Amino acid sequence: MTNALERRLHKLEETLLPKPRQAVCILGEPARDATAEKWVEYGQHVDEAAVRGDVVIVVLPMKPADGSRAEKGVTYCRTEFEAQLLKASMLPSERGDKSLLDEVIRGAMGNTIGPVACDRSSVVLHS
């Protein structure tokens, strides 16, 4: 009897308790002609985020044909906007949608209001 209750309780906890979410770290890669100090500092930030277990997103200006790519646990995006979209796609929704990004997109679509018949006698035209 206890085993059945424990299994059911475990299933309920898995379903109802919020899942821990992975932290996301967005960094900007230094310019190619940046000083060695800047590159070392950038490398330290990437390493620290990896040690913490963060998802690392690096903003790196690229050609549009290159698109986003991932290498060695780091995802590269062309713009900060793309990086923020990627981050939002990894965050949980507050309303139960797939992700925060999905929630924002659904909210941005709004409601469509159909045409409504109008009494022409109540319409006032200004000239």
MARBA-3410 file (N, C-alpha, C, O; in Angstrom, 1 decimal):
127
0.8,-1.2,0.0,0.0,0.0,0.0,0.9,1.3,0.0,0.6,2.2,-0.7 ~ 1.9,1.3,0.8,2.8,2.4,0.9,3.5,2.7,-0.4,3.6,3.8,-0.8 ~ 3.9,1.6,-1.1,4.6,1.8,-2.4,3.7,2.5,-3.5,4.2,3.3,-4.2 ~ 2.5,2.1,-3.5,1.5,2.7,-4.4,1.3,4.1,-4.1,1.3,5.0,-5.0 ~ 1.2,4.5,-2.8,1.0,5.9,-2.4,2.2,6.7,-2.8,2.1,7.8,-3.2
3.4,6.1,-2.5,4.7,6.8,-2.8,4.8,7.1,-4.3,5.2,8.2,-4.7 ~ 4.5,6.1,-5.2,4.5,6.3,-6.6,3.6,7.4,-7.1,3.9,8.2,-7.9 ~ 2.4,7.3,-6.5,1.4,8.3,-6.9,1.8,9.7,-6.4,1.7,10.7,-7.2 ~ 2.3,9.8,-5.2,2.8,11.1,-4.7,4.0,11.6,-5.6,4.0,12.8,-5.9 ~ 4.9,10.7,-6.0,6.0,11.1,-6.8,5.5,11.6,-8.2,6.0,12.6,-8.7
4.5,11.0,-8.8,3.9,11.4,-10.1,3.3,12.8,-9.9,3.4,13.6,-10.8 ~ 2.5,13.0,-8.8,1.9,14.3,-8.6,2.9,15.4,-8.4,2.8,16.4,-9.0 ~ 4.0,15.1,-7.7,5.1,16.1,-7.5,5.7,16.4,-8.8,6.0,17.6,-9.1 ~ 6.0,15.4,-9.6,6.6,15.7,-10.9,5.8,16.5,-11.8,6.2,17.4,-12.5 ~ 4.5,16.3,-11.7,3.5,17.1,-12.6,3.3,18.5,-12.0,3.2,19.4,-12.8
3.1,18.6,-10.7,2.6,19.9,-10.2,3.8,20.8,-9.7,3.6,22.1,-9.8 ~ 4.9,20.3,-9.3,5.9,21.2,-8.8,6.7,21.8,-9.9,6.9,21.2,-11.0 ~ 7.0,23.1,-9.8,7.7,23.8,-10.9,9.1,23.2,-11.1,9.8,22.8,-10.2 ~ 9.4,23.1,-12.4,10.8,22.5,-12.7,11.8,23.6,-12.6,11.6,24.7,-12.9 ~ 13.0,23.2,-12.1,14.1,24.2,-12.0,14.4,24.6,-13.4,14.6,23.8,-14.3
14.6,25.9,-13.6,15.0,26.4,-14.9,16.4,26.7,-15.0,17.0,27.2,-14.0 ~ 17.0,26.5,-16.1,18.4,26.8,-16.3,18.6,28.2,-16.6,17.9,28.9,-17.4 ~ 19.6,28.8,-16.0,19.9,30.2,-16.2,20.5,30.4,-17.6,21.1,29.6,-18.1 ~ 20.2,31.6,-18.1,20.7,32.0,-19.4,21.6,33.2,-19.3,21.3,34.2,-18.6 ~ 22.7,33.1,-20.0,23.7,34.2,-19.9,24.0,34.7,-21.3,24.3,33.9,-22.2
23.7,36.0,-21.6,23.9,36.6,-22.9,25.2,37.5,-22.8,25.3,38.4,-22.0 ~ 26.1,37.2,-23.7,27.4,37.9,-23.8,27.6,38.5,-25.2,27.1,37.9,-26.2 ~ 28.3,39.5,-25.3,28.7,40.1,-26.6,30.1,39.8,-26.9,31.0,40.1,-26.0 ~ 30.4,39.2,-28.0,31.8,38.9,-28.3,32.5,40.2,-28.7,32.0,41.0,-29.4 ~ 33.8,40.3,-28.2,34.5,41.6,-28.5,34.8,41.7,-30.0,34.8,40.7,-30.8
35.1,42.9,-30.5,35.4,43.1,-31.9,36.8,42.4,-32.2,37.6,42.1,-31.3 ~ 37.0,42.1,-33.5,38.2,41.4,-33.8,39.4,42.1,-33.5,40.5,41.5,-33.1 ~ 39.4,43.4,-33.5,40.6,44.2,-33.2,40.7,44.6,-31.7,41.4,45.5,-31.3 ~ 39.8,44.0,-30.8,39.8,44.3,-29.4,41.2,43.9,-28.8,41.9,43.0,-29.3 ~ 41.5,44.5,-27.6,42.7,44.1,-26.9,42.7,42.7,-26.4,41.6,42.1,-26.2
43.8,42.2,-26.1,43.9,40.9,-25.6,43.2,40.8,-24.2,42.7,39.7,-23.9 ~ 43.3,41.9,-23.5,42.6,41.9,-22.2,41.1,41.6,-22.3,40.5,40.9,-21.6 ~ 40.5,42.3,-23.3,39.1,42.1,-23.6,38.7,40.7,-23.9,37.7,40.2,-23.5 ~ 39.6,40.1,-24.7,39.4,38.7,-25.1,39.5,37.7,-24.0,38.8,36.8,-23.8 ~ 40.5,38.0,-23.1,40.7,37.2,-21.9,39.4,37.3,-21.0,38.9,36.3,-20.5
39.0,38.6,-20.8,37.8,38.8,-19.9,36.6,38.1,-20.5,35.8,37.5,-19.8 ~ 36.4,38.2,-21.8,35.3,37.5,-22.5,35.4,36.0,-22.3,34.4,35.4,-21.9 ~ 36.5,35.4,-22.4,36.7,34.0,-22.2,36.4,33.6,-20.8,35.9,32.5,-20.6 ~ 36.8,34.4,-19.9,36.5,34.1,-18.4,35.0,34.1,-18.2,34.5,33.3,-17.5 ~ 34.3,35.1,-18.8,32.8,35.1,-18.6,32.2,33.9,-19.2,31.3,33.3,-18.6
32.6,33.5,-20.4,32.1,32.3,-21.0,32.4,31.0,-20.1,31.5,30.2,-19.9 ~ 33.6,30.9,-19.6,34.0,29.8,-18.8,33.2,29.8,-17.4,32.7,28.7,-17.0 ~ 33.0,31.0,-16.8,32.3,31.0,-15.6,30.8,30.6,-15.8,30.2,29.9,-15.0 ~ 30.2,31.1,-16.9,28.8,30.7,-17.2,28.7,29.2,-17.4,27.7,28.6,-17.0 ~ 29.7,28.6,-18.1,29.6,27.2,-18.3,29.8,26.4,-17.0,29.1,25.4,-16.9
30.6,26.9,-16.1,30.8,26.2,-14.8,29.5,26.3,-14.0,29.2,25.3,-13.4 ~ 28.8,27.4,-14.1,27.5,27.5,-13.4,26.5,26.7,-14.0,25.4,26.4,-13.3 ~ 26.7,26.2,-15.2,25.6,25.4,-15.9,24.7,26.3,-16.7,23.6,25.8,-17.1 ~ 25.0,27.6,-16.9,24.1,28.5,-17.7,24.1,28.1,-19.1,25.0,27.5,-19.7 ~ 23.0,28.4,-19.8,23.0,28.4,-21.2,23.7,29.7,-21.7,23.3,30.8,-21.3
24.7,29.5,-22.5,25.5,30.7,-23.0,25.0,31.1,-24.4,25.1,30.3,-25.3 ~ 24.6,32.3,-24.5,24.3,32.9,-25.8,25.2,34.1,-26.1,25.4,35.0,-25.3 ~ 25.9,34.0,-27.2,26.8,35.1,-27.6,26.3,35.8,-28.8,25.9,35.3,-29.8 ~ 26.3,37.2,-28.6,25.9,38.1,-29.7,27.1,38.3,-30.6,28.1,38.9,-30.1 ~ 27.1,37.9,-31.8,28.2,38.0,-32.7,27.7,38.5,-34.0,27.0,37.7,-34.7
28.0,39.7,-34.4,27.6,40.2,-35.8,28.0,39.2,-36.9,29.2,39.0,-37.0 ~ 27.1,38.7,-37.6,27.4,37.7,-38.7,26.6,38.2,-39.9,25.7,39.0,-39.9 ~ 26.9,37.5,-41.0,26.2,37.7,-42.2,24.8,37.1,-42.1,24.7,36.0,-41.4 ~ 23.8,37.6,-42.7,22.4,37.0,-42.6,22.4,35.6,-43.1,21.6,34.8,-42.6 ~ 23.2,35.2,-44.0,23.2,33.8,-44.5,23.8,32.9,-43.5,23.5,31.7,-43.5
24.6,33.3,-42.6,25.2,32.5,-41.6,24.2,31.9,-40.6,24.3,30.8,-40.2 ~ 23.2,32.8,-40.2,22.2,32.3,-39.2,22.8,32.0,-37.9,24.0,32.1,-37.7 ~ 21.9,31.6,-37.0,22.4,31.3,-35.6,23.1,29.9,-35.7,22.7,29.0,-36.5 ~ 24.1,29.7,-34.8,24.8,28.4,-34.7,25.2,28.1,-33.3,25.2,29.0,-32.5 ~ 25.5,26.9,-33.0,25.9,26.5,-31.7,27.2,25.7,-31.8,27.3,24.8,-32.6
28.1,26.0,-30.9,29.4,25.3,-30.9,29.8,25.2,-29.4,29.8,26.2,-28.7 ~ 30.2,24.0,-29.0,30.8,23.8,-27.7,29.9,24.4,-26.6,30.4,25.0,-25.7 ~ 28.6,24.1,-26.7,27.7,24.6,-25.6,27.4,26.1,-25.7,26.8,26.6,-24.7 ~ 27.8,26.8,-26.7,27.6,28.2,-26.8,26.7,28.4,-28.1,27.1,27.9,-29.2 ~ 25.6,29.2,-28.0,24.8,29.5,-29.1,25.1,30.9,-29.6,25.1,31.8,-28.8
25.4,31.1,-30.9,25.7,32.4,-31.4,24.5,33.0,-32.1,23.9,32.3,-32.9 ~ 24.2,34.2,-31.9,23.1,34.9,-32.5,23.7,36.2,-33.2,24.7,36.7,-32.8 ~ 23.0,36.7,-34.3,23.5,37.9,-35.0,23.2,39.2,-34.2,24.0,40.1,-34.3 ~ 22.1,39.2,-33.5,21.7,40.5,-32.9,21.2,40.2,-31.4,20.9,39.1,-31.1 ~ 21.2,41.3,-30.7,20.7,41.1,-29.3,19.2,40.7,-29.3,18.8,40.0,-28.4
18.5,41.2,-30.3,17.1,40.9,-30.4,16.9,39.3,-30.5,16.1,38.7,-29.9 ~ 17.7,38.7,-31.4,17.6,37.3,-31.6,18.0,36.6,-30.3,17.4,35.5,-30.0 ~ 19.0,37.1,-29.6,19.4,36.5,-28.4,18.3,36.5,-27.3,18.1,35.6,-26.6 ~ 17.6,37.7,-27.3,16.5,37.8,-26.3,15.3,36.9,-26.7,14.7,36.3,-25.8 ~ 15.1,36.7,-28.0,14.0,35.7,-28.4,14.4,34.3,-28.1,13.6,33.6,-27.6
15.7,34.0,-28.3,16.1,32.6,-27.9,16.0,32.4,-26.4,15.6,31.4,-25.9 ~ 16.4,33.4,-25.6,16.2,33.3,-24.1,14.8,33.2,-23.8,14.4,32.3,-22.9 ~ 13.9,34.0,-24.4,12.4,33.9,-24.0,11.9,32.5,-24.4,10.9,32.0,-23.8 ~ 12.4,31.9,-25.4,12.0,30.5,-25.8,12.4,29.5,-24.8,11.8,28.4,-24.8 ~ 13.3,29.8,-24.0,13.8,28.8,-22.9,13.2,29.1,-21.6,13.2,28.2,-20.7
12.5,30.2,-21.4,11.9,30.5,-20.1,10.5,30.0,-20.0,9.8,29.9,-21.1 ~ 10.0,29.6,-18.8,8.7,29.0,-18.7,7.6,30.1,-18.8,7.8,31.3,-18.5 ~ 6.5,29.7,-19.3,5.3,30.6,-19.5,4.6,30.7,-18.1,4.6,29.7,-17.3 ~ 4.0,31.8,-17.9,3.2,32.0,-16.6,1.8,31.5,-16.8,1.1,31.2,-15.9 ~ 1.3,31.5,-18.1,0.0,31.1,-18.4,-0.2,29.6,-18.8,-1.3,29.2,-19.2
0.9,28.9,-18.9,0.9,27.5,-19.3,1.1,27.2,-20.7,1.0,26.1,-21.2 ~ 1.6,28.3,-21.4,2.0,28.1,-22.8,3.3,27.3,-22.9,3.9,27.0,-21.8 ~ 3.8,27.0,-24.1,5.0,26.2,-24.2,6.2,27.0,-23.6,7.1,26.3,-23.0 ~ 6.3,28.3,-23.8,7.4,29.1,-23.3,6.9,30.5,-23.1,5.8,30.9,-23.5 ~ 7.8,31.3,-22.6,7.5,32.8,-22.4,7.4,33.4,-23.8,6.5,34.2,-24.0
8.2,33.0,-24.8,8.1,33.5,-26.1,6.7,33.2,-26.7,6.1,34.0,-27.4 ~ 6.3,31.9,-26.6,5.0,31.5,-27.1,3.9,32.4,-26.5,2.9,32.8,-27.1 ~ 4.0,32.6,-25.2,3.0,33.4,-24.4,3.0,34.9,-25.0,1.9,35.4,-25.2 ~ 4.1,35.4,-25.3,4.2,36.8,-25.8,3.6,36.9,-27.2,2.9,37.8,-27.5 ~ 3.9,35.9,-28.0,3.4,35.9,-29.4,1.9,35.7,-29.4,1.2,36.4,-30.1
1.4,34.8,-28.5,-0.1,34.7,-28.5,-0.8,36.0,-27.9,-1.8,36.3,-28.4 ~ -0.1,36.6,-27.0,-0.7,37.9,-26.5,-0.6,39.0,-27.5,-1.5,39.9,-27.5 ~ 0.4,39.0,-28.3,0.6,40.1,-29.3,-0.5,40.0,-30.4,-0.8,41.0,-31.1 ~ -0.9,38.7,-30.7,-1.9,38.6,-31.8,-3.2,39.2,-31.4,-3.9,39.7,-32.4 ~ -3.6,39.3,-30.2,-4.8,40.0,-29.8,-6.1,39.3,-30.2,-6.0,38.2,-30.6
-7.1,40.0,-30.1,-8.4,39.5,-30.4,-8.9,40.2,-31.7,-8.7,41.4,-31.9 ~ -9.6,39.4,-32.6,-10.1,40.0,-33.8,-11.6,40.3,-33.5,-12.3,39.4,-33.1 ~ -12.0,41.5,-33.9,-13.4,41.9,-33.7,-14.0,42.0,-35.1,-13.5,42.7,-36.0 ~ -15.1,41.3,-35.3,-15.7,41.3,-36.6,-16.5,42.5,-36.8,-16.6,43.4,-35.9 ~ -17.0,42.7,-38.1,-17.7,43.9,-38.4,-19.1,44.0,-37.7,-19.7,42.9,-37.4
-19.5,45.2,-37.3,-20.7,45.3,-36.6,-21.6,46.3,-37.4,-21.1,47.3,-37.9 ~ -22.9,46.0,-37.5,-23.8,46.8,-38.2,-24.0,48.1,-37.4,-24.0,48.2,-36.2 ~ -24.1,49.2,-38.1,-24.2,50.5,-37.5,-25.5,51.2,-37.9,-25.8,51.2,-39.1 ~ -26.1,51.9,-37.0,-27.3,52.7,-37.3,-26.9,54.0,-37.9,-26.2,54.8,-37.3 ~ -27.2,54.2,-39.2,-26.7,55.3,-39.9,-27.2,56.6,-39.4,-26.6,57.7,-39.5
-28.4,56.6,-38.7,-29.0,57.8,-38.2,-28.1,58.4,-37.0,-28.2,59.5,-36.7 ~ -27.3,57.5,-36.4,-26.5,57.9,-35.2,-25.2,58.4,-35.6,-24.4,58.9,-34.8 ~ -24.8,58.3,-36.9,-23.5,58.7,-37.4,-23.6,60.2,-37.7,-24.4,60.6,-38.4 ~ -22.6,60.9,-37.2,-22.5,62.3,-37.4,-21.3,62.6,-38.2,-20.2,62.2,-37.9 ~ -21.5,63.2,-39.4,-20.3,63.6,-40.3,-19.9,65.0,-40.0,-20.8,65.9,-40.0
-18.6,65.2,-39.9,-18.1,66.5,-39.7,-17.5,67.0,-41.0,-16.8,66.3,-41.7 ~ -17.7,68.3,-41.3,-17.1,68.8,-42.6,-16.3,70.0,-42.3,-15.7,70.5,-43.2
END
